[in-house]
Amino acid sequence: MRFPKDIILQSVYWYDRYSLSYRDIEEMMEERGVKVDHSTINDWVVKYNPLLEIEFQKKKKLVGGSWRVDKTYVKVNGEWKYLYRAMDKDGDTVDFLLTAKRDTKAAKKFFKKAIKRNGTPKKINIDKSGANKEGAEAYNKKNDTDI
C-alpha cells in the first residue's frame, strides 16, 4: 500500500459509515488533494473491513449473561431477509445475523456465532419459534451446555 494509513482508514470509514459509493469517496479524496482510484478504495474495503471487525470485537463491551433473542423481517436491496438478533438485559446488542431463510440451520448458525464472539450466556429468552428452540437445543447438545 503506497498510501498512508490515515488515508486508507478515512476512506474505509466513510464507506462503512455513510451511504457513499466508491466514486463518491474518490471525489472527496481528490478534493482533499489525494488522487486515488475508486477500485483501490474497493480493495481497501475488502481487505481491511474484516480486520477492523476483529479489532472492534476485541474492544467491545462485555455483554450480560441473560440474552433476549428474536428475529424480524428487513428489506435489503429490495429482497426480504430475516434478521436474527440478541440483546442483553441492558438492551445492548450482543450480535446479529442476516439470513435468507428462517429455519433451524440459520438459528444454529446464529447461536454458534453469537456465543463464539461473546461467551456462553446463562440464560436465553426466545420467542415461540420452533427454529430458535431447536437451534438452542442443538447447541446445548453439541457443546454439552445447559443454556
N, C-alpha and C positions, 0 to 999 in steps of 0.2 A: 504494500500500500504506500503510495507516494504522497498521500495527503496526511496532514497532522490529525492526531486522534480526536481533537475537539471538533474539527470539521466533519469527520465521519460520524461522531456521536450526535452532533447537532442535526445532521441530515436524517439519521435514523430516528431520532426523537421526533422531528417534525412529521415524518411519515407515520410513526406509530401513534402520535398524539392527536394529529389533526387529519381531516379528510383531504389530504393533498395527494396529487399524482406525482410520479417521479419527475415529470416535466415541470410541474409547479415548483418543486424543490430545486430543480436545476436552475430555473429562472431566479428564484430567491437567492441562491448561492451566487449567481452571476451578478446580481445587484450588489452583493457584498464583496465583489472582486475575486470570487473563486470560480474558475472555469472547470466545471465537472459535468460529465455526460449523464443523462438520466439512466442509462444502462449500468453505469458504475454505481449509482445510488441504489439501484435494484440489487446489485451484487452485494453491497454493504448490508442492506436489509436482510437478505437471505443468509449471509454469513454471520452477522452479529446479533440478530434477534434471539436465536436460541441461547447464545452465550449470555446475553443480557438477562434473559428469563432465569437462567440458573443463578446468576448473581442476585437478582431481585428476590428469588425464593430463599436464599441464604439470609437476607436481611428482613424477611417478612416476620411480622409479629406472631408470636405463638398463639395458637387458637385454643379455645376451651375444649374440655373433654366431652361435652354434650353437643351433638350436631342435629340440625334440622335439615332434612333432605327433601327436595321436591323437584318437579320438572314443569316446564311450561313450553308453549309454542312460541317461536320467534321467526320472523321472516328475514332471511338472509339472501341477498341478491335475487329476490323475487321467489324464493323457494321456502316453504315452511320447514323448520328444523326443530328438534327437541333440545332444550337447554336444561341439562341436569345441573343442579347447584346445591351446595351445602353451606349452611351458615351456622356459626356457633351461637351460644346463648346470649352473647353481647351484640349479635346482629352483624358481626364481621364475616365476610365471605371466606369460607375455608377453601373451596375450589369449585370449578365448574367444568362442564364438558358439553360440547355441541355435537349432536349426532343426527343422522338422517332417520334413524328408526328408534322407536320406543319399545325395547324388548329386554329380555334378561341379559343378553350379551352386552348391550350398552350399559345396563346397570352394573354388571360385574366390572366392566372396564372403568366406569366412573369410580366405584368404591376402591378399586386397586390403585388408581391414580391419586385419589384424594388421600388415602391412608399412607401411601408411599411418600407423598410430599409433606404430610402434616402429622404423621404418627397415628397410632391406633386410639380412637375415641373410646370412652367408657360406655357411651350410650348414643344411639342414632334414632331419632324420631323420623318416621317415614309416613307417607300418605297410604291409602289403601291399595296402591298399585301392586299388583302381583309381581311385576318385573323387579321393583325395588326390593320387595321382601325376598324373592328368590336370589337376587344379586347379593344381598347382605348375608343370607344363609349360606350361599355358595362360598363367599369369602370366609365366613366363620369355619366352615368345614375344611376348606383347603389350608387355612393358616392356623387351625386349632385355637381359635379365639372364641370369645363369648360376648360379642357386641350385641 
